[in-house]
Amino acid sequence: MKKLLIVFTLGVVFSCFLLTPLVYAQAAEDEISWDEKLAQMRKEIKDNGYSFTVNYNEACQYKLEDLCGFKPELGPLSGIAADNSTKQMTTVIFKQRSSYMGYYTPVKNQLSCGSCWAFGMVGAVEGLMKKLMGTNEDMSEQWLVDCNPWGWDCGGGFINFNMFITEGAPSEACYPYYGDDYLPCNTSCPHLYFIYDWDWVYLPNVVAPVDDIKQAIMQYGSVAVGVYVSSYFQAYSGGVFNHCTSGSSNHCVVLCGWDDSLGTAGAWRLKNSWGTNWGEAGFMWIIYNCNRVGDSAAYPIPYFGG
């Protein structure tokens, strides 16, 4: 028995010895692959005069399908077109602003879980609370991943703020994010953050008009939207993103401001959920209507108006 154990142990050690160089070789291959990608991207950016830069960042260690969990085919489940009287009332305000920065909270990191839909909604509600109270409230994304009744998880989801109406969100401190979906819903945390209602800026599965998104940002702090993400978006490191390509929206982010002087006609300030190592400390400037940014735009509505 002891001899068998010794032989087995030596076999494991020998296997590890053989596999270690392969692991390092794979890591080196992946790094070379990104080196080649970045070289090609930088050449195209230079040749076409694009106004942004790319670099390796923390998000590049994941596959896009692991990061991008916005699934338009899963919705809509609720929501109607925004009220026209509200649009007309706010239009007068935003048309006086060529640039504006709304309300947002610190950038978070969804890791390799495709829970961007949860981060987009939480980011919008946190922005609303900051506009109303002036504080950086930190709400739980994991609660949405674990407890939603629609089966949405790290494999993807859509936009539906109904849980913030019926249940209210717990805090991140009580229900922390762990970037996976294998644990059951935790029902022990107090639910602290409620909204009165929510609505689409324009229509679900449609890119909302620029003016409508602007008025929603001004009135409600920030909005959750879909966008199409490519490897150029994944490697973005600064500037105004204008490498616009067609594709179905696959990622959910927060729009929290704009500047009409950027790009050819203006750009959105986009807050991502891939950590502060991505982009400009977790943010991006992206020109209006690029990569379907503004798709299925939606906002939470507070009690007592907003």
C-alpha atoms as a printed R data frame, in Angstrom:
    type eleno elety resid chain resno       x      y       z
1   ATOM     1    CA   MET     A     1   0.000  0.000   0.000
2   ATOM     2    CA   LYS     A     2   2.818  2.387   0.900
3   ATOM     3    CA   LYS     A     3   4.580  1.568  -2.388
4   ATOM     4    CA   LEU     A     4   1.414  2.359  -4.315
5   ATOM     5    CA   LEU     A     5   1.060  5.636  -2.456
6   ATOM     6    CA   ILE     A     6   4.673  6.570  -3.220
7   ATOM     7    CA   VAL     A     7   4.251  5.715  -6.901
8   ATOM     8    CA   PHE     A     8   1.012  7.708  -7.086
9   ATOM     9    CA   THR     A     9   2.625 10.710  -5.377
10  ATOM    10    CA   LEU     A    10   5.625 10.626  -7.692
11  ATOM    11    CA   GLY     A    11   3.264 10.418 -10.661
12  ATOM    12    CA   VAL     A    12   1.363 13.503  -9.518
13  ATOM    13    CA   VAL     A    13   4.592 15.434  -8.943
14  ATOM    14    CA   PHE     A    14   5.943 14.364 -12.341
15  ATOM    15    CA   SER     A    15   2.685 15.362 -14.056
16  ATOM    16    CA   CYS     A    16   2.756 18.779 -12.400
17  ATOM    17    CA   PHE     A    17   6.359 19.181 -13.499
18  ATOM    18    CA   LEU     A    18   5.374 18.421 -17.090
19  ATOM    19    CA   LEU     A    19   2.250 20.590 -17.057
20  ATOM    20    CA   THR     A    20   3.849 23.682 -15.512
21  ATOM    21    CA   PRO     A    21   5.729 24.705 -18.679
22  ATOM    22    CA   LEU     A    22   2.505 24.164 -20.659
23  ATOM    23    CA   VAL     A    23   0.602 26.508 -18.366
24  ATOM    24    CA   TYR     A    24   3.256 29.180 -18.732
25  ATOM    25    CA   ALA     A    25   3.359 28.573 -22.488
26  ATOM    26    CA   GLN     A    26  -0.423 29.073 -22.710
27  ATOM    27    CA   ALA     A    27  -0.205 32.263 -20.675
28  ATOM    28    CA   ALA     A    28   2.587 33.502 -22.923
29  ATOM    29    CA   GLU     A    29   0.531 32.609 -25.998
30  ATOM    30    CA   ASP     A    30  -2.450 34.547 -24.658
31  ATOM    31    CA   GLU     A    31  -0.238 37.540 -23.943
32  ATOM    32    CA   ILE     A    32   1.274 37.394 -27.430
33  ATOM    33    CA   SER     A    33  -2.228 37.170 -28.843
34  ATOM    34    CA   TRP     A    34  -3.199 40.407 -27.120
35  ATOM    35    CA   ASP     A    35   0.098 41.997 -28.158
36  ATOM    36    CA   GLU     A    36  -0.781 41.185 -31.756
37  ATOM    37    CA   LYS     A    37  -4.347 42.425 -31.328
38  ATOM    38    CA   LEU     A    38  -3.185 45.698 -29.830
39  ATOM    39    CA   ALA     A    39  -0.614 46.208 -32.577
40  ATOM    40    CA   GLN     A    40  -3.312 45.709 -35.218
41  ATOM    41    CA   MET     A    41  -5.735 47.974 -33.373
42  ATOM    42    CA   ARG     A    42  -3.175 50.752 -32.980
43  ATOM    43    CA   LYS     A    43  -2.328 50.585 -36.672
44  ATOM    44    CA   GLU     A    44  -5.983 50.846 -37.642
45  ATOM    45    CA   ILE     A    45  -6.538 53.683 -35.153
46  ATOM    46    CA   LYS     A    46  -3.591 55.593 -36.598
47  ATOM    47    CA   ASP     A    47  -4.467 54.872 -40.238
48  ATOM    48    CA   ASN     A    48  -8.075 55.992 -39.798
49  ATOM    49    CA   GLY     A    49  -7.463 58.900 -37.441
50  ATOM    50    CA   TYR     A    50  -9.589 57.525 -34.614
51  ATOM    51    CA   SER     A    51  -9.620 59.589 -31.430
52  ATOM    52    CA   PHE     A    52  -9.013 56.973 -28.731
53  ATOM    53    CA   THR     A    53  -6.259 54.720 -27.442
54  ATOM    54    CA   VAL     A    54  -6.113 51.045 -26.492
55  ATOM    55    CA   ASN     A    55  -4.063 49.078 -24.004
56  ATOM    56    CA   TYR     A    56  -4.128 45.826 -22.084
57  ATOM    57    CA   ASN     A    57  -6.288 46.075 -18.975
58  ATOM    58    CA   GLU     A    58  -7.863 43.829 -16.381
59  ATOM    59    CA   ALA     A    59 -10.918 43.132 -18.556
60  ATOM    60    CA   CYS     A    60  -8.704 41.705 -21.306
61  ATOM    61    CA   GLN     A    61  -8.028 38.599 -19.232
62  ATOM    62    CA   TYR     A    62 -11.653 37.532 -19.785
63  ATOM    63    CA   LYS     A    63 -13.507 36.504 -22.907
64  ATOM    64    CA   LEU     A    64 -16.092 38.989 -24.136
65  ATOM    65    CA   GLU     A    65 -18.875 36.454 -23.668
66  ATOM    66    CA   ASP     A    66 -17.929 36.232 -19.980
67  ATOM    67    CA   LEU     A    67 -18.077 40.011 -19.564
68  ATOM    68    CA   CYS     A    68 -21.061 40.852 -21.726
69  ATOM    69    CA   GLY     A    69 -24.334 39.505 -20.353
70  ATOM    70    CA   PHE     A    70 -26.892 41.906 -21.805
71  ATOM    71    CA   LYS     A    71 -29.527 39.779 -23.569
72  ATOM    72    CA   PRO     A    72 -32.103 41.792 -25.557
73  ATOM    73    CA   GLU     A    73 -34.007 38.588 -26.319
74  ATOM    74    CA   LEU     A    74 -34.901 38.236 -22.618
75  ATOM    75    CA   GLY     A    75 -37.000 41.401 -22.476
76  ATOM    76    CA   PRO     A    76 -38.858 43.550 -22.124
77  ATOM    77    CA   LEU     A    77 -40.842 42.353 -19.145
78  ATOM    78    CA   SER     A    78 -42.255 45.721 -18.121
79  ATOM    79    CA   GLY     A    79 -42.156 49.423 -18.770
80  ATOM    80    CA   ILE     A    80 -43.864 51.799 -21.189
81  ATOM    81    CA   ALA     A    81 -42.786 54.751 -23.287
82  ATOM    82    CA   ALA     A    82 -41.886 57.842 -21.264
83  ATOM    83    CA   ASP     A    83 -44.566 60.492 -20.720
84  ATOM    84    CA   ASN     A    84 -44.507 63.235 -23.362
85  ATOM    85    CA   SER     A    85 -45.258 66.057 -20.903
86  ATOM    86    CA   THR     A    86 -42.154 65.147 -18.898
87  ATOM    87    CA   LYS     A    87 -40.073 65.155 -22.062
88  ATOM    88    CA   GLN     A    88 -41.316 68.614 -23.096
89  ATOM    89    CA   MET     A    89 -40.768 70.040 -19.626
90  ATOM    90    CA   THR     A    90 -37.177 68.820 -19.397
91  ATOM    91    CA   THR     A    91 -36.258 69.624 -23.002
92  ATOM    92    CA   VAL     A    92 -36.115 73.322 -22.200
93  ATOM    93    CA   ILE     A    93 -33.564 72.601 -19.466
94  ATOM    94    CA   PHE     A    94 -31.135 70.314 -21.262
95  ATOM    95    CA   LYS     A    95 -31.042 72.356 -24.470
96  ATOM    96    CA   GLN     A    96 -29.362 75.076 -22.468
97  ATOM    97    CA   ARG     A    97 -26.476 72.694 -21.696
98  ATOM    98    CA   SER     A    98 -23.815 71.743 -24.235
99  ATOM    99    CA   SER     A    99 -22.196 69.597 -21.566
100 ATOM   100    CA   TYR     A   100 -23.410 68.118 -18.320
101 ATOM   101    CA   MET     A   101 -22.245 65.616 -15.739
102 ATOM   102    CA   GLY     A   102 -24.998 63.862 -13.883
103 ATOM   103    CA   TYR     A   103 -24.809 61.705 -10.777
104 ATOM   104    CA   TYR     A   104 -22.906 58.460 -10.370
105 ATOM   105    CA   THR     A   105 -21.169 56.385  -7.708
106 ATOM   106    CA   PRO     A   106 -17.685 54.781  -7.729
107 ATOM   107    CA   VAL     A   107 -16.857 52.225 -10.436
108 ATOM   108    CA   LYS     A   108 -17.227 48.549  -9.522
109 ATOM   109    CA   ASN     A   109 -15.953 45.300 -11.046
110 ATOM   110    CA   GLN     A   110 -18.249 42.497 -12.202
111 ATOM   111    CA   LEU     A   111 -15.254 40.170 -12.758
112 ATOM   112    CA   SER     A   112 -15.870 37.271 -15.184
113 ATOM   113    CA   CYS     A   113 -19.605 37.043 -14.414
114 ATOM   114    CA   GLY     A   114 -21.921 38.326 -17.153
115 ATOM   115    CA   SER     A   115 -23.914 40.347 -14.611
116 ATOM   116    CA   CYS     A   116 -23.547 43.706 -16.366
117 ATOM   117    CA   TRP     A   117 -27.361 43.955 -16.427
118 ATOM   118    CA   ALA     A   118 -27.350 44.015 -12.605
119 ATOM   119    CA   PHE     A   119 -24.526 46.591 -12.454
120 ATOM   120    CA   GLY     A   120 -26.303 48.792 -14.993
121 ATOM   121    CA   MET     A   121 -29.507 48.868 -12.973
122 ATOM   122    CA   VAL     A   122 -27.781 49.284  -9.612
123 ATOM   123    CA   GLY     A   123 -25.615 52.056 -11.087
124 ATOM   124    CA   ALA     A   124 -28.707 53.934 -12.256
125 ATOM   125    CA   VAL     A   125 -30.469 53.590  -8.882
126 ATOM   126    CA   GLU     A   126 -27.304 54.617  -7.019
127 ATOM   127    CA   GLY     A   127 -27.048 57.663  -9.305
128 ATOM   128    CA   LEU     A   128 -30.645 58.563  -8.536
129 ATOM   129    CA   MET     A   129 -30.054 58.261  -4.784
130 ATOM   130    CA   LYS     A   130 -26.938 60.427  -5.052
131 ATOM   131    CA   LYS     A   131 -28.931 63.095  -6.892
132 ATOM   132    CA   LEU     A   132 -31.602 63.025  -4.195
133 ATOM   133    CA   MET     A   133 -29.442 62.635  -1.070
134 ATOM   134    CA   GLY     A   134 -25.914 63.624  -2.119
135 ATOM   135    CA   THR     A   135 -24.407 60.360  -0.817
136 ATOM   136    CA   ASN     A   136 -22.645 57.400  -2.412
137 ATOM   137    CA   GLU     A   137 -24.966 54.551  -1.517
138 ATOM   138    CA   ASP     A   138 -23.499 51.101  -2.237
139 ATOM   139    CA   MET     A   139 -26.182 48.589  -3.229
140 ATOM   140    CA   SER     A   140 -25.940 44.867  -3.871
141 ATOM   141    CA   GLU     A   141 -25.658 43.534  -7.407
142 ATOM   142    CA   GLN     A   142 -25.365 39.985  -6.108
143 ATOM   143    CA   TRP     A   143 -28.901 40.273  -4.732
144 ATOM   144    CA   LEU     A   144 -30.196 40.791  -8.270
145 ATOM   145    CA   VAL     A   145 -28.130 37.879  -9.593
146 ATOM   146    CA   ASP     A   146 -29.223 35.455  -6.853
147 ATOM   147    CA   CYS     A   147 -32.794 36.510  -6.150
148 ATOM   148    CA   ASN     A   148 -34.370 37.665  -9.425
149 ATOM   149    CA   PRO     A   149 -37.433 35.596 -10.429
150 ATOM   150    CA   TRP     A   150 -36.576 35.436 -14.142
151 ATOM   151    CA   GLY     A   151 -33.597 33.083 -14.036
152 ATOM   152    CA   TRP     A   152 -31.090 35.782 -14.980
153 ATOM   153    CA   ASP     A   153 -27.563 35.094 -13.786
154 ATOM   154    CA   CYS     A   154 -23.915 35.266 -14.883
155 ATOM   155    CA   GLY     A   155 -25.108 33.998 -18.247
156 ATOM   156    CA   GLY     A   156 -27.018 37.196 -18.853
157 ATOM   157    CA   GLY     A   157 -30.100 39.289 -18.194
158 ATOM   158    CA   PHE     A   158 -31.942 42.394 -19.346
159 ATOM   159    CA   ILE     A   159 -33.302 45.570 -17.691
160 ATOM   160    CA   ASN     A   160 -36.179 45.385 -15.249
161 ATOM   161    CA   PHE     A   161 -36.221 47.546 -12.101
162 ATOM   162    CA   ASN     A   162 -39.311 45.848 -10.627
163 ATOM   163    CA   MET     A   163 -37.378 44.271  -7.752
164 ATOM   164    CA   PHE     A   164 -36.404 47.752  -6.553
165 ATOM   165    CA   ILE     A   165 -40.127 48.543  -6.354
166 ATOM   166    CA   THR     A   166 -41.455 45.367  -4.750
167 ATOM   167    CA   GLU     A   167 -38.522 44.380  -2.517
168 ATOM   168    CA   GLY     A   168 -35.991 47.177  -2.334
169 ATOM   169    CA   ALA     A   169 -32.261 46.531  -2.602
170 ATOM   170    CA   PRO     A   170 -30.008 45.484   0.293
171 ATOM   171    CA   SER     A   171 -26.616 47.053   0.830
172 ATOM   172    CA   GLU     A   172 -23.363 45.719  -0.592
173 ATOM   173    CA   ALA     A   173 -22.029 45.466   2.966
174 ATOM   174    CA   CYS     A   174 -24.721 42.957   3.918
175 ATOM   175    CA   TYR     A   175 -24.948 41.172   0.547
176 ATOM   176    CA   PRO     A   176 -21.457 41.387  -1.035
177 ATOM   177    CA   TYR     A   177 -20.638 40.601  -4.631
178 ATOM   178    CA   TYR     A   178 -18.661 37.427  -5.323
179 ATOM   179    CA   GLY     A   179 -18.973 37.211  -9.114
180 ATOM   180    CA   ASP     A   180 -20.737 33.868  -9.399
181 ATOM   181    CA   ASP     A   181 -24.253 32.451  -9.348
182 ATOM   182    CA   TYR     A   182 -23.984 29.116  -7.568
183 ATOM   183    CA   LEU     A   183 -25.320 30.169  -4.150
184 ATOM   184    CA   PRO     A   184 -29.015 30.479  -3.173
185 ATOM   185    CA   CYS     A   185 -30.734 33.794  -2.530
186 ATOM   186    CA   ASN     A   186 -29.771 35.304   0.821
187 ATOM   187    CA   THR     A   187 -32.964 36.483   2.543
188 ATOM   188    CA   SER     A   188 -31.388 37.678   5.804
189 ATOM   189    CA   CYS     A   189 -30.395 41.216   4.732
190 ATOM   190    CA   PRO     A   190 -32.591 44.256   5.350
191 ATOM   191    CA   HIS     A   191 -33.882 45.875   2.157
192 ATOM   192    CA   LEU     A   192 -33.127 49.570   2.312
193 ATOM   193    CA   TYR     A   193 -33.367 51.111  -1.152
194 ATOM   194    CA   PHE     A   194 -36.734 51.449  -2.894
195 ATOM   195    CA   ILE     A   195 -37.942 53.286  -5.971
196 ATOM   196    CA   TYR     A   196 -41.477 54.312  -6.838
197 ATOM   197    CA   ASP     A   197 -41.455 53.247 -10.497
198 ATOM   198    CA   TRP     A   198 -39.298 53.035 -13.619
199 ATOM   199    CA   ASP     A   199 -39.630 53.628 -17.340
200 ATOM   200    CA   TRP     A   200 -37.966 53.333 -20.711
201 ATOM   201    CA   VAL     A   201 -36.409 56.537 -21.982
202 ATOM   202    CA   TYR     A   202 -37.923 55.750 -25.388
203 ATOM   203    CA   LEU     A   203 -38.643 52.104 -26.219
204 ATOM   204    CA   PRO     A   204 -37.067 48.722 -25.324
205 ATOM   205    CA   ASN     A   205 -34.676 47.204 -27.862
206 ATOM   206    CA   VAL     A   206 -34.390 50.547 -29.642
207 ATOM   207    CA   VAL     A   207 -31.585 53.115 -29.380
208 ATOM   208    CA   ALA     A   208 -33.168 56.108 -27.664
209 ATOM   209    CA   PRO     A   209 -32.828 59.574 -29.245
210 ATOM   210    CA   VAL     A   210 -29.927 61.612 -27.895
211 ATOM   211    CA   ASP     A   211 -32.173 64.399 -26.613
212 ATOM   212    CA   ASP     A   212 -34.378 61.942 -24.690
213 ATOM   213    CA   ILE     A   213 -31.368 60.387 -22.950
214 ATOM   214    CA   LYS     A   214 -30.052 63.833 -22.053
215 ATOM   215    CA   GLN     A   215 -33.297 64.838 -20.373
216 ATOM   216    CA   ALA     A   216 -33.438 61.557 -18.449
217 ATOM   217    CA   ILE     A   217 -29.881 62.057 -17.163
218 ATOM   218    CA   MET     A   218 -30.689 65.583 -16.032
219 ATOM   219    CA   GLN     A   219 -33.906 64.567 -14.307
220 ATOM   220    CA   TYR     A   220 -32.874 61.232 -12.794
221 ATOM   221    CA   GLY     A   221 -29.083 61.404 -12.459
222 ATOM   222    CA   SER     A   222 -28.070 58.646 -14.893
223 ATOM   223    CA   VAL     A   223 -29.603 55.896 -17.034
224 ATOM   224    CA   ALA     A   224 -28.986 52.203 -17.672
225 ATOM   225    CA   VAL     A   225 -28.439 51.380 -21.354
226 ATOM   226    CA   GLY     A   226 -27.319 48.632 -23.685
227 ATOM   227    CA   VAL     A   227 -24.302 48.911 -25.992
228 ATOM   228    CA   TYR     A   228 -22.479 46.671 -28.456
229 ATOM   229    CA   VAL     A   229 -19.016 45.767 -27.176
230 ATOM   230    CA   SER     A   230 -16.121 44.736 -29.433
231 ATOM   231    CA   SER     A   231 -12.479 43.992 -28.662
232 ATOM   232    CA   TYR     A   232 -11.728 47.683 -29.343
233 ATOM   233    CA   PHE     A   233 -14.164 48.649 -26.599
234 ATOM   234    CA   GLN     A   234 -12.657 45.975 -24.336
235 ATOM   235    CA   ALA     A   235  -9.137 47.406 -24.762
236 ATOM   236    CA   TYR     A   236 -10.173 51.078 -24.622
237 ATOM   237    CA   SER     A   237  -7.782 53.155 -22.476
238 ATOM   238    CA   GLY     A   238  -8.680 56.784 -23.152
239 ATOM   239    CA   GLY     A   239  -9.904 59.467 -25.540
240 ATOM   240    CA   VAL     A   240 -13.210 59.586 -27.423
241 ATOM   241    CA   PHE     A   241 -14.282 56.154 -28.664
242 ATOM   242    CA   ASN     A   242 -15.391 56.351 -32.301
243 ATOM   243    CA   HIS     A   243 -14.644 52.891 -33.723
244 ATOM   244    CA   CYS     A   244 -18.311 52.268 -34.483
245 ATOM   245    CA   THR     A   245 -19.345 48.835 -35.718
246 ATOM   246    CA   SER     A   246 -22.692 47.130 -36.123
247 ATOM   247    CA   GLY     A   247 -23.825 44.331 -33.847
248 ATOM   248    CA   SER     A   248 -26.542 43.383 -31.404
249 ATOM   249    CA   SER     A   249 -26.239 45.042 -27.990
250 ATOM   250    CA   ASN     A   250 -24.424 42.678 -25.623
251 ATOM   251    CA   HIS     A   251 -23.410 44.800 -22.616
252 ATOM   252    CA   CYS     A   252 -25.217 46.979 -20.075
253 ATOM   253    CA   VAL     A   253 -23.630 50.192 -18.769
254 ATOM   254    CA   VAL     A   254 -24.581 53.538 -17.243
255 ATOM   255    CA   LEU     A   255 -24.667 56.867 -19.084
256 ATOM   256    CA   CYS     A   256 -24.110 59.719 -16.647
257 ATOM   257    CA   GLY     A   257 -23.224 62.787 -18.724
258 ATOM   258    CA   TRP     A   258 -22.422 64.265 -22.115
259 ATOM   259    CA   ASP     A   259 -20.277 66.803 -23.963
260 ATOM   260    CA   ASP     A   260 -21.437 68.141 -27.334
261 ATOM   261    CA   SER     A   261 -17.941 69.459 -28.126
262 ATOM   262    CA   LEU     A   262 -16.380 65.979 -28.313
263 ATOM   263    CA   GLY     A   263 -16.170 63.946 -31.496
264 ATOM   264    CA   THR     A   264 -17.985 65.273 -34.552
265 ATOM   265    CA   ALA     A   265 -21.331 65.866 -32.825
266 ATOM   266    CA   GLY     A   266 -20.879 65.027 -29.139
267 ATOM   267    CA   ALA     A   267 -20.198 62.108 -26.823
268 ATOM   268    CA   TRP     A   268 -21.642 60.330 -23.798
269 ATOM   269    CA   ARG     A   269 -19.828 59.836 -20.509
270 ATOM   270    CA   LEU     A   270 -20.144 56.102 -19.977
271 ATOM   271    CA   LYS     A   271 -19.589 54.365 -16.643
272 ATOM   272    CA   ASN     A   272 -18.554 50.720 -17.004
273 ATOM   273    CA   SER     A   273 -18.369 47.860 -14.494
274 ATOM   274    CA   TRP     A   274 -14.957 46.400 -15.364
275 ATOM   275    CA   GLY     A   275 -12.953 48.056 -12.587
276 ATOM   276    CA   THR     A   276 -10.936 51.265 -12.538
277 ATOM   277    CA   ASN     A   277  -8.098 49.684 -14.536
278 ATOM   278    CA   TRP     A   278 -10.299 49.823 -17.646
279 ATOM   279    CA   GLY     A   279 -10.655 52.988 -19.699
280 ATOM   280    CA   GLU     A   280 -10.328 56.325 -17.924
281 ATOM   281    CA   ALA     A   281 -10.533 55.042 -14.348
282 ATOM   282    CA   GLY     A   282 -13.545 52.950 -15.341
283 ATOM   283    CA   PHE     A   283 -15.189 55.571 -17.591
284 ATOM   284    CA   MET     A   284 -15.330 56.204 -21.340
285 ATOM   285    CA   TRP     A   285 -16.253 58.949 -23.762
286 ATOM   286    CA   ILE     A   286 -18.188 57.416 -26.673
287 ATOM   287    CA   ILE     A   287 -19.752 59.375 -29.536
288 ATOM   288    CA   TYR     A   288 -23.518 59.498 -29.797
289 ATOM   289    CA   ASN     A   289 -25.194 56.441 -31.385
290 ATOM   290    CA   CYS     A   290 -21.898 54.552 -31.709
291 ATOM   291    CA   ASN     A   291 -22.183 50.759 -31.235
292 ATOM   292    CA   ARG     A   292 -25.886 51.106 -30.374
293 ATOM   293    CA   VAL     A   293 -25.059 52.989 -27.171
294 ATOM   294    CA   GLY     A   294 -28.374 54.056 -25.643
295 ATOM   295    CA   ASP     A   295 -30.201 50.855 -26.562
296 ATOM   296    CA   SER     A   296 -33.145 50.048 -24.242
297 ATOM   297    CA   ALA     A   297 -32.290 53.083 -22.102
298 ATOM   298    CA   ALA     A   298 -34.223 53.061 -18.822
299 ATOM   299    CA   TYR     A   299 -34.341 55.045 -15.605
300 ATOM   300    CA   PRO     A   300 -35.678 54.581 -12.045
301 ATOM   301    CA   ILE     A   301 -38.277 57.009 -10.679
302 ATOM   302    CA   PRO     A   302 -38.132 58.075  -7.024
303 ATOM   303    CA   TYR     A   303 -40.908 58.719  -4.580
304 ATOM   304    CA   PHE     A   304 -42.135 62.335  -4.473
305 ATOM   305    CA   GLY     A   305 -41.206 62.952  -8.100
306 ATOM   306    CA   GLY     A   306 -37.548 63.590  -8.861
